[in-house]
């Protein structure tokens, strides 16, 4: 018995350190220098005292080598995440988080490089506490909170958590991608609680698609409170309560609560049973959500909508959005279904001899609409007239028929939705299977064999008359020789400036580099184009192809216009003409595609696009810009002008930043030049006077007159 007692004491004492350490962890208290390692199952989390919440590394989407430093519901089967650090970057296996006195929680990769920390820290950290509300707190030696996760929320709010004025939470990018998403819940400084969409990566905030209307000047909202019973309320300045929670609450003693801004833009409050006893539902149940219909309520002018561009949004039985591509469209990125869709075919405006009805057909969808993206409204029209108009318009991708109005829309289509209450029907233009385009060139080559015999016979007859024609033209030529020499002497004086310089064609980048030498020389180039190029002669010439590649510069940066191969000469009494589509994509005026008469104003439009390119140092159409809203320069530039963010157009040009007044004047001139209505475009003479500052430039209307809201 005596020999047994020392052994017993030894066994108990040998287990005591492990028992004490486990108590420290399960008490929620974390001491300095304690750490967790990603992928280490023995030390992967710190638990709250009740074990309801855990802080540590959680594996990302079953990826064995990627982890998220986060807080989650430990006793819920799917380990629902409620907070996460370094939200744009999951960390690799072997990463480590350590509690330090100066930086608080310090996250480092396997090589020891710092990835994230819990700054700002106002004093030294003494210990951390993972409490039963899901909030990890860093405290000093006086047990005062100096940092807590509740003050740095991600996409979820928990009971006892509050939001002050200016605070916000952001959605994830997708269900498994914890990068910042496209939606935000924000308590504005005026006390209004709003839901907004943001354009990534700039985080530009669009219009609100939900607002609590608590921005009263005399009694605004001051705080959002998620209380312990599960109610979410807005507390006004006089402590009046505005309740947001709807539906019947369940006992917070038996159920967990959370409110999450989902990646699709819906703010939802959920509850989940704390135990597995009984036969009730063991998954998260939605109590209430806002907005009621994200497909309809998320409409904003400068956003793609809930589902992305060229997509259709409809609600499922759980009031969550389901997104689909229309027939003839596929996902732009198969790994991100909310990025939008792209057409499976390219609809261009090149001349073709194949009738449109042999190339395209329509998919009809009832109740579907894209409220923006329209450029023309036709009224009164019936369905057949609407489809026929869209079919023969190369800019038209979709036609919406509502009542007796036909709305023609162009790509990209935004804010797509299903809303049977508006009584709309969509006609989506898609390519017919195996449809082939026959160009004028291919048509002429296919018929050339049939004409061979006729050509040979005609050549014999024509050859016989060559000698007689030669004598006739010789006699006429002697008569015209005197007139020609006289006119040549007169015109040589007009063209002497061109003949004395060696001219060559400058590429787009060379033009930008050249004008970058001096902004004054840039202005000189523009004025030279105005005075000598487009309308510099009494005889009206429509050049039809104004673009950077057709500008000639001499060594003194004097500008001339070249390549008149597509030009159209007007008679003295003519002011307009009808002709097939000519020009280069990105510089072609809209009237080319609308079967409208062509005037010299098409060159004014092209000059406006060219002017925008020179100001912003980029091409008029650039699909590789990254952000979809920047792809078309004219749209983006006008948005920046309207929103007062012109610096975004020339962000790296310090010289222009110091002369924004002139830069804005040049932009306004460009917007006048690219008006969709040709009658609103100024003459080139007036453009010259506006660029010189002789004529005041008035505020231009939206260049996209026909892009109104359906």
Legacy VTK file of the C-alpha trace (Angstrom):
# vtk DataFile Version 3.0
C-alpha trace
ASCII
DATASET POLYDATA
POINTS 710 float
0.000 0.000 0.000
2.875 2.336 0.841
4.525 1.678 -2.487
1.303 2.330 -4.356
0.779 5.837 -2.946
3.949 7.478 -4.420
3.078 6.048 -7.817
-0.421 7.456 -7.583
0.900 10.872 -6.572
3.384 10.783 -9.458
0.692 9.938 -12.009
-1.577 12.718 -10.776
1.232 15.282 -10.717
2.414 14.353 -14.206
-1.056 15.099 -15.621
-1.528 18.367 -13.729
0.173 20.754 -16.230
-1.933 19.446 -19.140
-5.100 19.744 -17.073
-4.259 23.317 -16.081
-3.495 24.353 -19.691
-6.770 22.885 -20.937
-8.652 24.864 -18.338
-6.968 28.090 -19.492
-8.037 27.475 -23.064
-11.611 26.416 -22.278
-12.066 29.371 -19.951
-11.777 31.592 -23.029
-8.636 33.298 -21.728
-5.568 33.391 -23.992
-2.180 34.410 -22.627
0.651 36.192 -24.416
2.771 34.155 -26.847
0.092 31.485 -27.241
-0.296 30.536 -30.886
-2.338 28.452 -33.305
-1.086 26.744 -36.461
-3.084 26.243 -39.652
-3.515 22.524 -40.269
-2.549 21.489 -36.724
-5.627 19.663 -35.424
-4.228 19.514 -31.887
-3.992 23.309 -31.599
-6.303 24.739 -34.228
-8.714 26.911 -32.169
-9.410 28.757 -28.921
-12.872 28.026 -27.497
-15.268 30.270 -25.599
-16.139 29.124 -22.039
-19.367 27.401 -23.150
-17.754 25.994 -26.266
-20.364 27.735 -28.451
-17.761 29.720 -30.403
-14.216 29.026 -31.579
-11.421 31.249 -32.865
-8.768 29.767 -35.102
-8.064 28.330 -38.534
-10.865 26.787 -40.571
-10.270 24.909 -43.793
-11.543 26.731 -46.896
-14.018 24.819 -49.087
-12.424 21.432 -48.434
-9.076 22.671 -49.737
-6.438 20.784 -47.781
-3.913 23.609 -48.003
-5.922 26.843 -47.572
-7.235 28.144 -44.259
-9.197 31.104 -42.946
-8.431 32.781 -39.620
-11.965 33.136 -38.332
-14.598 32.812 -35.599
-17.342 30.211 -36.034
-20.227 28.431 -34.292
-18.414 25.402 -32.874
-21.509 23.297 -32.102
-23.277 23.882 -35.422
-22.575 21.000 -37.852
-21.352 23.196 -40.719
-19.184 25.349 -38.367
-20.817 28.543 -39.676
-18.246 31.373 -39.939
-19.291 34.721 -38.395
-16.024 36.707 -38.613
-12.774 36.395 -40.545
-9.450 38.222 -40.754
-7.494 39.324 -43.818
-10.666 38.852 -45.828
-9.054 38.995 -49.257
-6.485 36.256 -48.684
-6.903 32.727 -47.257
-3.601 31.577 -45.772
-1.574 28.433 -46.582
-1.034 25.433 -44.348
1.591 26.118 -41.700
0.542 29.753 -41.168
0.494 30.901 -37.563
-1.427 33.356 -35.368
0.215 34.534 -32.148
-0.973 36.810 -29.343
1.680 39.540 -28.976
1.858 42.532 -26.593
2.445 45.177 -29.293
0.505 44.002 -32.377
-2.162 41.946 -30.632
-3.154 39.056 -32.868
-0.347 38.587 -35.382
-0.897 36.383 -38.440
2.182 35.170 -40.340
2.829 32.752 -43.204
5.017 29.613 -42.939
8.099 31.731 -43.777
7.388 34.127 -40.902
6.201 37.050 -43.084
3.445 39.107 -41.456
0.088 38.840 -43.253
-2.274 40.639 -40.865
-2.515 42.012 -37.329
-5.205 43.452 -35.083
-4.024 47.056 -35.200
-4.776 49.682 -34.076
-3.646 48.863 -30.540
-3.683 51.867 -28.173
-1.781 50.151 -25.348
0.029 46.906 -24.666
-1.978 43.697 -24.749
-1.942 41.612 -21.570
-4.305 38.801 -22.584
-7.167 37.898 -24.956
-10.629 36.602 -24.159
-12.869 34.554 -26.467
-16.325 35.094 -24.964
-19.663 33.333 -25.411
-21.114 36.085 -27.612
-18.679 35.258 -30.431
-16.514 38.303 -29.719
-12.758 37.955 -29.214
-11.414 40.813 -27.096
-7.871 42.003 -26.446
-7.410 43.537 -22.997
-4.646 45.375 -21.143
-3.427 44.732 -17.620
-6.391 46.710 -16.245
-8.815 44.371 -18.063
-9.864 47.200 -20.392
-10.823 46.334 -23.973
-8.328 47.782 -26.451
-9.486 45.797 -29.516
-12.415 43.456 -30.278
-13.741 41.662 -33.324
-17.227 43.155 -32.798
-15.768 46.545 -33.773
-14.413 45.086 -37.029
-17.332 43.061 -38.443
-17.180 41.266 -41.767
-20.484 39.963 -43.168
-22.318 38.905 -39.973
-23.792 40.508 -36.849
-24.426 38.587 -33.602
-26.651 39.263 -30.562
-25.212 42.029 -28.281
-23.378 43.525 -31.287
-23.996 47.134 -32.346
-23.210 49.355 -35.331
-22.425 53.034 -34.865
-22.791 55.792 -37.454
-20.283 55.221 -40.254
-19.949 51.476 -39.556
-20.608 48.903 -42.259
-20.458 45.221 -43.090
-19.664 43.762 -46.533
-20.845 40.588 -48.204
-18.533 37.850 -49.428
-17.832 37.478 -53.132
-19.529 34.059 -53.175
-20.594 31.315 -50.809
-17.060 29.914 -50.640
-14.998 32.985 -51.591
-14.403 35.217 -48.563
-13.023 38.127 -50.582
-14.993 41.359 -50.320
-18.236 41.123 -52.260
-20.492 43.527 -54.152
-22.884 44.571 -51.365
-22.703 46.604 -48.149
-24.926 47.325 -45.144
-24.072 50.780 -43.833
-25.336 53.045 -41.040
-24.811 56.404 -42.667
-23.709 59.522 -40.748
-27.243 60.903 -41.191
-28.666 57.919 -39.274
-30.102 56.090 -42.297
-29.472 52.333 -42.493
-28.950 51.432 -46.157
-28.092 48.520 -48.408
-25.945 49.427 -51.407
-24.055 47.695 -54.166
-20.426 48.606 -54.822
-18.319 48.426 -57.961
-15.154 46.418 -57.391
-12.252 46.887 -57.033
-12.679 50.663 -56.531
-15.534 50.166 -54.009
-17.460 52.970 -55.692
-20.856 53.072 -53.957
-23.988 52.961 -56.111
-27.475 54.131 -55.190
-29.188 52.511 -52.215
-31.527 49.619 -52.944
-32.871 49.684 -49.364
-33.151 52.489 -46.801
-34.654 52.495 -43.300
-35.826 56.137 -43.619
-34.369 56.984 -40.200
-32.530 60.087 -41.391
-34.951 62.570 -39.824
-33.103 65.820 -39.106
-34.643 66.263 -35.648
-34.535 62.639 -34.539
-32.151 60.554 -36.686
-30.982 57.037 -36.021
-27.809 56.828 -33.948
-27.164 53.106 -33.483
-28.099 49.674 -34.829
-28.605 47.184 -31.983
-28.865 43.383 -32.182
-30.192 42.567 -28.713
-29.900 39.278 -26.804
-33.490 38.249 -27.496
-32.872 38.281 -31.273
-34.456 41.632 -32.154
-32.604 43.970 -34.516
-33.568 47.595 -33.940
-32.454 51.115 -34.822
-32.101 53.408 -31.834
-33.008 57.021 -32.619
-31.436 60.093 -31.056
-34.219 60.335 -28.420
-33.899 56.567 -27.719
-37.040 55.783 -29.690
-36.819 52.262 -31.147
-37.467 51.307 -34.772
-37.788 47.512 -35.023
-36.495 45.824 -38.162
-37.030 42.183 -37.168
-40.190 40.592 -38.512
-41.743 37.238 -37.705
-42.043 35.295 -34.465
-38.906 35.090 -32.332
-37.776 31.851 -30.702
-36.084 31.501 -27.328
-32.486 32.712 -27.367
-31.758 30.171 -24.624
-32.467 27.337 -27.049
-31.466 28.877 -30.360
-28.499 30.681 -31.874
-29.122 33.880 -33.841
-27.127 35.598 -36.564
-27.789 38.267 -39.207
-25.736 37.882 -42.399
-25.420 40.041 -45.499
-25.365 37.239 -48.046
-23.178 37.342 -51.145
-26.304 37.942 -53.275
-27.155 41.194 -51.432
-29.944 39.905 -49.157
-29.660 40.734 -45.423
-31.179 37.784 -43.540
-31.641 36.980 -39.855
-31.367 33.258 -39.094
-31.877 30.993 -36.076
-30.558 27.487 -35.327
-31.272 25.052 -32.452
-28.458 24.796 -29.915
-28.976 21.078 -29.266
-29.793 18.091 -31.441
-32.566 16.821 -29.163
-36.015 16.363 -30.661
-37.025 16.049 -34.277
-36.921 19.729 -35.248
-35.010 21.395 -38.051
-31.228 21.120 -37.534
-30.238 23.717 -40.127
-30.343 27.505 -40.185
-33.861 28.880 -40.681
-34.519 32.347 -42.115
-36.623 34.532 -39.801
-36.834 37.626 -42.041
-34.855 39.358 -44.759
-34.522 42.638 -46.650
-35.221 43.508 -49.378
-38.322 41.437 -50.089
-37.303 40.890 -53.726
-33.615 41.488 -54.441
-34.186 40.987 -58.177
-36.508 43.991 -58.338
-35.271 46.127 -55.441
-31.548 46.000 -56.288
-32.058 48.080 -59.447
-29.465 50.873 -59.730
-28.374 52.839 -62.794
-24.625 52.167 -62.793
-24.600 48.569 -61.585
-25.009 45.162 -63.169
-27.786 44.168 -60.761
-27.996 41.203 -58.404
-26.848 38.633 -60.976
-24.323 40.483 -63.144
-24.475 41.741 -66.720
-26.557 39.925 -69.351
-28.256 37.727 -66.725
-31.800 37.183 -65.523
-32.660 37.196 -61.802
-35.656 35.332 -60.384
-36.600 34.416 -56.780
-36.781 30.824 -55.533
-39.149 29.488 -52.873
-36.779 30.687 -50.125
-36.857 34.271 -51.487
-33.243 34.017 -52.610
-32.149 34.993 -56.136
-31.517 32.387 -58.812
-29.513 33.629 -61.792
-29.556 32.339 -65.348
-28.079 33.229 -68.711
-30.549 33.766 -71.563
-30.432 31.368 -74.472
-27.472 32.230 -76.687
-25.365 33.396 -73.709
-22.867 31.578 -71.472
-21.103 32.415 -68.196
-18.262 34.885 -68.517
-16.378 33.038 -65.760
-17.466 29.501 -64.911
-15.988 29.871 -61.415
-18.022 33.024 -60.652
-21.666 32.811 -61.667
-22.324 36.391 -60.536
-19.799 37.959 -62.893
-22.277 37.876 -65.769
-22.810 36.242 -69.151
-21.391 36.782 -72.623
-23.083 36.214 -75.996
-22.135 33.063 -77.893
-21.968 35.017 -81.143
-20.740 38.394 -82.305
-23.290 40.678 -83.919
-21.390 43.199 -86.006
-22.513 45.969 -88.295
-20.475 44.973 -91.342
-22.331 45.117 -94.675
-23.848 41.777 -95.643
-26.071 40.483 -98.412
-27.601 37.816 -96.177
-31.057 38.918 -94.970
-31.251 39.414 -91.209
-34.138 36.947 -90.908
-31.814 34.188 -92.172
-29.159 35.030 -89.590
-31.120 35.650 -86.400
-34.196 34.523 -84.534
-35.819 35.537 -81.259
-36.315 33.815 -77.928
-39.478 35.108 -76.279
-39.596 35.399 -72.468
-42.647 36.713 -70.627
-42.153 39.010 -67.637
-38.419 39.477 -68.318
-36.932 42.958 -68.472
-33.623 44.808 -68.291
-34.750 48.282 -67.113
-31.608 50.007 -68.401
-29.491 49.538 -71.552
-32.199 50.830 -73.918
-31.292 53.385 -76.550
-34.525 53.818 -78.502
-38.259 53.727 -77.773
-40.761 53.181 -80.598
-44.443 53.979 -80.128
-47.057 52.921 -81.058
-45.695 49.524 -82.119
-47.005 45.974 -82.083
-44.930 42.844 -81.435
-44.213 42.106 -85.095
-43.051 45.659 -85.756
-40.914 45.567 -82.619
-39.181 42.327 -83.612
-38.677 43.490 -87.182
-37.082 46.746 -86.011
-34.677 44.908 -83.687
-33.934 42.264 -86.309
-32.723 44.851 -88.813
-30.799 46.951 -86.282
-27.260 45.672 -85.717
-27.059 47.486 -82.365
-30.183 45.805 -80.994
-29.602 42.760 -78.772
-32.982 42.640 -77.030
-36.359 44.265 -77.605
-38.836 44.689 -74.757
-42.507 45.053 -75.649
-44.667 46.689 -72.987
-48.146 48.001 -73.770
-47.697 49.669 -77.170
-44.049 50.664 -76.696
-41.019 48.835 -78.082
-37.772 49.393 -76.153
-34.618 48.465 -78.077
-31.645 47.559 -75.898
-27.936 47.094 -76.500
-25.231 45.124 -74.700
-24.310 44.894 -71.908
-27.728 44.296 -70.392
-27.990 45.247 -66.714
-30.419 44.704 -63.820
-32.085 41.737 -65.521
-35.148 40.468 -63.655
-38.384 38.528 -63.845
-41.339 40.712 -62.876
-44.710 39.536 -64.147
-46.440 42.598 -62.710
-45.116 44.943 -65.419
-46.641 43.014 -68.329
-43.459 43.007 -70.408
-42.301 40.512 -73.012
-38.653 40.177 -74.026
-37.467 39.272 -77.542
-33.843 38.143 -77.257
-31.971 38.116 -80.569
-29.904 34.951 -81.035
-27.985 33.493 -83.943
-29.642 30.791 -86.009
-27.783 27.449 -86.051
-25.399 27.135 -89.020
-26.252 30.627 -90.248
-23.576 31.966 -92.588
-22.952 35.576 -93.478
-22.546 36.400 -97.153
-20.498 39.551 -97.683
-20.654 41.608 -100.885
-17.173 40.337 -101.762
-18.131 36.683 -101.444
-21.311 37.283 -103.432
-19.434 38.871 -106.287
-16.867 36.074 -106.395
-19.578 33.391 -106.484
-21.284 35.043 -109.448
-18.085 35.803 -111.351
-18.135 32.483 -113.204
-21.516 33.245 -114.686
-20.228 36.560 -115.969
-17.052 35.234 -117.644
-18.665 34.662 -121.020
-20.250 38.093 -121.030
-16.950 39.744 -120.115
-15.061 38.000 -122.930
-17.634 38.957 -125.538
-17.784 42.515 -124.330
-14.012 42.800 -124.366
-13.890 42.047 -128.105
-16.381 44.791 -128.887
-14.738 47.278 -126.556
-11.314 46.533 -127.954
-12.475 47.474 -131.434
-13.427 50.948 -130.266
-10.221 51.672 -128.344
-8.544 53.413 -131.223
-11.528 55.677 -131.930
-11.895 56.496 -128.230
-8.187 57.279 -128.023
-8.499 59.877 -130.767
-11.597 61.373 -129.168
-10.056 61.675 -125.683
-6.881 63.095 -127.175
-8.813 65.920 -128.766
-10.750 66.598 -125.573
-7.560 66.466 -123.511
-5.978 69.282 -125.489
-8.990 71.435 -124.658
-8.869 70.677 -120.954
-5.100 71.112 -120.649
-5.292 74.884 -120.471
-8.072 74.791 -117.837
-6.190 72.229 -115.737
-2.943 74.220 -115.715
-4.811 77.354 -114.677
-6.569 75.607 -111.768
-3.328 73.898 -110.742
-1.590 77.251 -110.377
-4.472 78.479 -108.201
-4.611 75.399 -105.968
-0.824 75.173 -105.547
-0.940 78.268 -103.376
-3.487 76.550 -101.071
-1.447 73.360 -100.791
2.041 74.796 -100.413
2.078 74.040 -96.684
1.582 70.350 -97.346
4.156 70.099 -100.144
7.042 71.589 -98.211
6.990 69.046 -95.392
7.894 65.383 -95.310
4.782 63.784 -93.801
4.398 60.326 -92.345
1.644 58.440 -90.525
1.869 58.354 -86.724
0.536 55.394 -84.723
-1.749 55.862 -81.710
1.046 55.526 -79.127
3.312 57.883 -81.068
0.568 60.493 -81.104
0.162 60.157 -77.345
3.941 60.332 -76.803
4.226 63.337 -79.073
1.451 65.281 -77.413
2.867 64.361 -74.025
5.817 66.679 -74.726
3.628 69.661 -74.123
-0.042 70.114 -73.473
0.130 73.289 -75.522
1.294 71.314 -78.524
-1.639 68.951 -77.942
-4.001 71.889 -78.165
-2.264 72.957 -81.351
-2.794 69.531 -82.899
-6.480 69.614 -82.036
-6.964 73.112 -83.440
-5.093 72.195 -86.605
-7.381 69.240 -87.097
-10.405 71.486 -86.653
-9.317 74.241 -89.026
-7.525 72.324 -91.780
-9.024 68.897 -91.542
-12.702 68.268 -91.271
-14.251 71.506 -92.511
-11.316 73.386 -93.931
-12.603 73.643 -97.519
-15.614 75.200 -99.175
-16.521 71.906 -100.827
-18.004 69.640 -98.157
-16.213 66.330 -97.771
-17.309 63.619 -95.348
-14.082 61.825 -94.462
-15.904 58.858 -92.822
-12.809 57.495 -91.061
-11.381 60.035 -88.595
-9.081 58.111 -86.228
-5.524 58.443 -84.795
-3.976 56.333 -87.553
-5.213 58.787 -90.197
-3.561 61.863 -88.666
-0.303 63.108 -90.188
2.112 65.230 -88.172
5.190 67.054 -89.391
8.239 67.850 -87.282
6.476 70.949 -85.932
3.349 68.969 -84.917
1.239 70.543 -87.647
-1.676 68.178 -88.232
-3.177 66.982 -91.512
-5.796 64.339 -92.212
-4.893 61.468 -94.540
-6.518 58.446 -96.200
-9.556 59.753 -98.032
-10.286 56.299 -99.439
-13.678 56.145 -97.701
-14.496 59.842 -98.136
-17.777 61.047 -99.590
-17.864 64.250 -101.651
-21.015 66.368 -101.437
-22.226 68.606 -104.224
-22.503 72.323 -103.543
-26.259 72.092 -102.982
-26.028 68.906 -100.854
-26.050 68.810 -97.039
-26.580 65.066 -96.584
-26.254 61.761 -98.383
-27.121 58.090 -98.044
-24.375 55.502 -98.156
-23.354 52.129 -96.718
-21.663 51.906 -93.312
-18.068 53.148 -93.394
-15.386 53.811 -90.825
-13.630 52.111 -87.929
-15.212 50.548 -84.836
-15.114 52.936 -81.901
-15.247 56.083 -84.025
-18.432 55.495 -86.038
-21.412 57.776 -85.354
-24.705 56.121 -84.290
-26.666 57.327 -87.324
-24.681 54.933 -89.538
-26.620 52.076 -87.878
-30.071 53.674 -87.991
-30.611 54.126 -91.718
-30.432 57.894 -91.270
-29.021 60.398 -93.803
-25.294 61.004 -93.340
-23.938 64.539 -92.887
-20.598 66.101 -92.012
-21.627 65.656 -88.379
-20.431 62.026 -88.513
-16.886 63.382 -88.709
-17.607 65.664 -85.751
-18.622 62.566 -83.774
-15.390 60.761 -84.729
-13.372 63.825 -83.730
-15.094 63.794 -80.332
-14.065 60.175 -79.757
-10.529 61.047 -80.862
-10.469 64.022 -78.491
-11.487 61.768 -75.576
-8.696 59.321 -76.454
-6.071 62.072 -76.459
-7.291 63.549 -73.162
-7.446 60.193 -71.357
-4.475 58.521 -73.114
-6.374 55.308 -73.929
-8.473 53.795 -76.699
-12.172 54.501 -77.079
-13.012 50.815 -76.592
-10.798 48.643 -74.405
-12.347 45.419 -73.097
-9.134 44.581 -71.216
-9.441 47.487 -68.763
-10.518 45.062 -66.013
-13.549 46.995 -64.780
-16.578 46.605 -67.053
-17.738 50.175 -66.511
-14.418 51.456 -67.967
-14.484 49.409 -71.175
-16.225 52.100 -73.248
-14.369 55.376 -72.771
-17.280 57.687 -73.645
-19.586 56.135 -71.034
-16.929 56.093 -68.323
-15.718 59.628 -69.047
-19.247 61.048 -68.884
-19.905 59.191 -65.598
-16.731 60.726 -64.138
-17.744 64.177 -65.413
-21.254 63.892 -63.977
-19.980 62.617 -60.609
-17.146 65.141 -60.330
-14.374 62.518 -60.376
-12.380 63.732 -63.391
-9.116 62.927 -61.613
-9.843 59.233 -62.248
-9.409 59.841 -65.994
-5.880 61.273 -65.660
-4.800 59.921 -62.291
-1.109 59.604 -63.167
-0.680 62.893 -65.048
0.451 65.562 -62.590
0.564 68.252 -65.281
-3.100 67.774 -66.111
-4.042 67.511 -62.429
-2.695 71.035 -62.015
-4.850 72.334 -64.880
-8.173 70.568 -64.360
-10.135 73.608 -65.529
-8.868 73.337 -69.114
-9.105 69.566 -68.991
-12.789 69.826 -68.035
-13.359 72.308 -70.877
-11.819 69.911 -73.408
-14.004 67.088 -72.050
-17.150 69.200 -72.377
-16.255 69.923 -76.002
-15.826 66.184 -76.608
-19.231 65.438 -75.058
-20.852 67.984 -77.386
-19.158 66.304 -80.356
-20.400 62.789 -79.493
-24.061 63.649 -78.978
-26.234 60.837 -80.361
-28.511 63.449 -81.946
-26.503 64.866 -84.909
-28.345 68.197 -84.719
-26.868 68.825 -81.256
-23.269 68.450 -82.435
-21.479 71.750 -83.104
-19.766 72.604 -86.363
-16.009 72.132 -86.480
-15.599 75.891 -86.626
-17.409 76.211 -83.313
-15.384 73.310 -81.906
-12.210 75.228 -82.762
-13.520 78.366 -81.042
-14.504 76.380 -77.947
-11.099 74.697 -77.730
-9.382 78.072 -78.038
-11.584 79.501 -75.287
-13.057 82.177 -77.558
-16.561 80.722 -77.233
-17.830 79.643 -73.831
-18.576 75.925 -73.536
-22.031 75.330 -72.080
-22.835 72.290 -69.949
-23.438 69.390 -72.360
-26.479 67.124 -72.018
-25.977 63.392 -71.732
-24.413 62.252 -75.013
-26.554 59.134 -74.854
-29.919 60.746 -75.473
-31.637 57.562 -76.605
-30.358 55.485 -73.661
-33.307 56.343 -71.437
-34.985 54.189 -68.824
-37.705 51.897 -70.075
LINES 1 711
710 0 1 2 3 4 5 6 7 8 9 10 11 12 13 14 15 16 17 18 19 20 21 22 23 24 25 26 27 28 29 30 31 32 33 34 35 36 37 38 39 40 41 42 43 44 45 46 47 48 49 50 51 52 53 54 55 56 57 58 59 60 61 62 63 64 65 66 67 68 69 70 71 72 73 74 75 76 77 78 79 80 81 82 83 84 85 86 87 88 89 90 91 92 93 94 95 96 97 98 99 100 101 102 103 104 105 106 107 108 109 110 111 112 113 114 115 116 117 118 119 120 121 122 123 124 125 126 127 128 129 130 131 132 133 134 135 136 137 138 139 140 141 142 143 144 145 146 147 148 149 150 151 152 153 154 155 156 157 158 159 160 161 162 163 164 165 166 167 168 169 170 171 172 173 174 175 176 177 178 179 180 181 182 183 184 185 186 187 188 189 190 191 192 193 194 195 196 197 198 199 200 201 202 203 204 205 206 207 208 209 210 211 212 213 214 215 216 217 218 219 220 221 222 223 224 225 226 227 228 229 230 231 232 233 234 235 236 237 238 239 240 241 242 243 244 245 246 247 248 249 250 251 252 253 254 255 256 257 258 259 260 261 262 263 264 265 266 267 268 269 270 271 272 273 274 275 276 277 278 279 280 281 282 283 284 285 286 287 288 289 290 291 292 293 294 295 296 297 298 299 300 301 302 303 304 305 306 307 308 309 310 311 312 313 314 315 316 317 318 319 320 321 322 323 324 325 326 327 328 329 330 331 332 333 334 335 336 337 338 339 340 341 342 343 344 345 346 347 348 349 350 351 352 353 354 355 356 357 358 359 360 361 362 363 364 365 366 367 368 369 370 371 372 373 374 375 376 377 378 379 380 381 382 383 384 385 386 387 388 389 390 391 392 393 394 395 396 397 398 399 400 401 402 403 404 405 406 407 408 409 410 411 412 413 414 415 416 417 418 419 420 421 422 423 424 425 426 427 428 429 430 431 432 433 434 435 436 437 438 439 440 441 442 443 444 445 446 447 448 449 450 451 452 453 454 455 456 457 458 459 460 461 462 463 464 465 466 467 468 469 470 471 472 473 474 475 476 477 478 479 480 481 482 483 484 485 486 487 488 489 490 491 492 493 494 495 496 497 498 499 500 501 502 503 504 505 506 507 508 509 510 511 512 513 514 515 516 517 518 519 520 521 522 523 524 525 526 527 528 529 530 531 532 533 534 535 536 537 538 539 540 541 542 543 544 545 546 547 548 549 550 551 552 553 554 555 556 557 558 559 560 561 562 563 564 565 566 567 568 569 570 571 572 573 574 575 576 577 578 579 580 581 582 583 584 585 586 587 588 589 590 591 592 593 594 595 596 597 598 599 600 601 602 603 604 605 606 607 608 609 610 611 612 613 614 615 616 617 618 619 620 621 622 623 624 625 626 627 628 629 630 631 632 633 634 635 636 637 638 639 640 641 642 643 644 645 646 647 648 649 650 651 652 653 654 655 656 657 658 659 660 661 662 663 664 665 666 667 668 669 670 671 672 673 674 675 676 677 678 679 680 681 682 683 684 685 686 687 688 689 690 691 692 693 694 695 696 697 698 699 700 701 702 703 704 705 706 707 708 709
